[in-house]
Amino acid sequence: MRRPAGPWTPAVHALLAYLHDVGFRGAPRPLGNRRRTGREVLTFMPGTVAWPGHFHLLDADGQLRRVGRLIREFHDAVAGFDPPPGARWQALMPADGDEIIAHNDLAPWNLVIGGSQWAFIDWDTAAPGNPAVGPRLRHARVRAAERRPGPPARRRRRRLRLIADAYDLSEQQRAEVIPLLARRTRVMHDFLARQAARGAQPWARLWREGHGDAWLADTRFIARHEHRWHQALLG
């Protein structure tokens, strides 16, 4: 794949090269930049992106466990990464920590479901972060799912527990994750609001399309049902 290179590109490429060198195959490998066009080049990750029309590929419990294990494999691999001197990162929103260099957007729209190899794409916003954020964001997505037609709420909570167990999220991390759920969705709403006020793209377009309202509704829903997430993760 090719995309415009940004000031954060060298740091992101160093991260992706390191992950490849240590054996992590759940991310594209950097191939450098094209001097003539100034575009970065990465290996293509074959497969199907889960969002928006392929959530059924994650219906089975085993598929959810695979996502949890993939996130954990990434976090274990990246733990030994030392960013290059002067590394610049495109941190769009405040981080919940700085223990690792996190992907920061582990969501269905960045999950490529292949055959023997699944992968995460769009690493542009990789930056210092909290390792617990990965499993949290992936199934903080229950936020929207709980408000829409689909499997019973009990099943959804069980699926949240499945991915946390597959990641091997500790009891302390589970307790820390719960109050962060609504906070993170609110941060996303506020980020979109600020960028829309500045007319910055693509955020202004997303705001006009109603994404801000959706994140705010999700925030309120998650906060109102915090006891459900506590029961799912620690009950």
Secondary structure, DSSP 4 states (H G I P E B T S, - for coil): -EEE--TTHHHHHHHHHHHHHTT--SSPPEEEEETTTTEEEE----SEE-TTT-GGGG-SHHHHHHHHHHHHHHHHHHTT--PPTT------S--S--SEEE-S--SGGGEEE-SS--EE---TT-EEE-TTHHHHHHHHTHHHHTTSSSS-HHHHHHHHHHHHHHHT--HHHHHHHHHHHHHHHHHHHHHHHHHHHHT-TTHHHHHHTTHHHHHHHHHHHHHHTHHHHHHHHH-
